[in-house]
């Protein structure tokens, strides 16, 4: 677990820490120790919330372009899938050991329902994350998987999965937009951060 911090002292801690030479090493504990030592570093909770908010920004930009498509059906299907995925993952965690028996692809929402339904699924995740401590985010949670078996995963990785999953389907929708003769918007993350000088 390098947490994309190869250029920070955490990398040195991970590679130099003598605990790494023991079979019982717990990388998560090393990372937690590092974050406690850093007063200026962003905590994982805030990073996840910020990632969801960027995801919200990019998806809503894309939604405005979907509204202009001659044939909206496939793009609406993918956007509905993103909403359903956020809802299903949260419910999986909340109702365990029950199986929420929710579908990844259904319901498929009407165009005018996409934004309010997206907002609800997004806010539910942000509210959920706000109730968690940094250590909670590093703990494994259990859920019933696609095959009916019981599975576990670190909570932060489920939150990250939802956001990375959105990137995948945004790329598909951007392709649909271009195929239908429209120019996709620039929705890269860096576009929300950089500024022109002079």
Secondary structure, DSSP 4 states (H G I P E B T S, - for coil): --TT-TTSHHHHHHHH-GGGGSTT--HHHHHHHHHHH-SSSPPHHHHHHHHHHHHHHHHHHHHHHHTT-S--HHHHHHHHHHHHHHHHHHHHHHHTTS-----SS-SPPPHHHHHHHHHHHHHHHHHHHHT--HHHHTSEEEEE-TTS-EEEEEHHHHHHHHHHHHHHHHHHHHHHHHHTTPPPP---GGGGT-----
